[in-house]
C-alpha cells in the first residue's frame, strides 16, 4: 500500500482487542447476558476475537452473531451498482439481551445507524453498546463508541484501512491498520454537504 502509514501492527491489534474485552467485562459486571454482534465484514471476526479473549481471560462464554446491513444503508442505491447482500446470523434471541455491536472503524456513524435499524428488526435488546477497533472521528450522526481500541485523529481526505487475517488473506498475511490519503473522499464529502 503506497502512501500508507501503518498505525497499528498485529501486536497492537491484539492488545486493542484484549483491552476491549477487559473493559467489557468491567463495565457489564462480569459480562453476563452479553452477546456480541459483528457488523459484516470486519466486525464479525473482531467480535469472535473479543469472545475468544473473554473465554481466555474470564472463562466467559459469550454468544456471537453477525449482522449484514447492506439493505439498511442510507446510500444503498446512490452508487447505481448492485448491492452485495450478505447473511445475518444471530444464533440467539436479541430480546432483553445486552448487545455489543462490533465494527472495525467508526467514521460518520452511518454504518452504526444502519446496524441499529437492522438489529431492531430482530427484536428489542435491553441495551445496545458499540465496540470499535478504530475511532477516527468526523461524525455526521450523534453516535459514540463505548469501547475503543484506538482513537485516531484523521483528516477528511484520509481513510483508515483495516486488514484482518480472516477477511483479507490475499492482501495481507497479518493484521494491520493503515492511514491512507484519499483525495476522492474530500470530493464525496463536499457533495454531501451541498
Rosetta blueprint (number, residue, H / E / L):
1 X L
2 X L
3 X L
4 X E
5 X E
6 X E
7 X E
8 X E
9 X L
10 X H
11 X H
12 X H
13 X H
14 X H
15 X H
16 X H
17 X H
18 X H
19 X H
20 X H
21 X H
22 X H
23 X H
24 X H
25 X H
26 X H
27 X H
28 X L
29 X L
30 X L
31 X L
32 X L
33 X L
34 X E
35 X E
36 X E
37 X E
38 X E
39 X E
40 X L
41 X L
42 X H
43 X H
44 X H
45 X H
46 X H
47 X H
48 X H
49 X H
50 X H
51 X H
52 X H
53 X H
54 X H
55 X H
56 X H
57 X H
58 X H
59 X L
60 X L
61 X L
62 X L
63 X E
64 X E
65 X E
66 X E
67 X E
68 X L
69 X L
70 X H
71 X H
72 X H
73 X L
74 X L
75 X L
76 X L
77 X L
78 X L
79 X L
80 X L
81 X L
82 X L
83 X L
84 X L
85 X L
86 X L
87 X L
88 X L
89 X E
90 X L
91 X L
92 X L
93 X L
94 X L
95 X L
96 X L
97 X L
98 X E
99 X E
100 X E
101 X E
102 X E
103 X E
104 X E
105 X E
106 X E
107 X L
108 X L
109 X L
110 X H
111 X H
112 X H
113 X H
114 X H
115 X H
116 X H
117 X H
118 X H
119 X H
120 X H
121 X L
122 X L
123 X L
124 X L
125 X L
126 X L
127 X E
128 X E
129 X E
130 X E
131 X E
132 X E
133 X E
134 X E
135 X E
136 X L
137 X L
138 X L
139 X L
140 X L
141 X L
142 X L
143 X L
144 X L
145 X L
146 X L
147 X E
148 X E
149 X E
150 X E
151 X E
152 X L
153 X L
154 X L
155 X L
156 X L
157 X L
158 X E
159 X E
160 X E
161 X E
162 X E
163 X E
164 X L
165 X L
166 X L
167 X L
168 X L
169 X L
170 X L
171 X L
172 X L
173 X L
174 X L
175 X L
176 X E
177 X E
178 X E
179 X E
180 X E
181 X E
182 X L
183 X H
184 X H
185 X H
186 X H
187 X H
188 X H
189 X H
190 X H
191 X H
192 X H
193 X H
194 X L
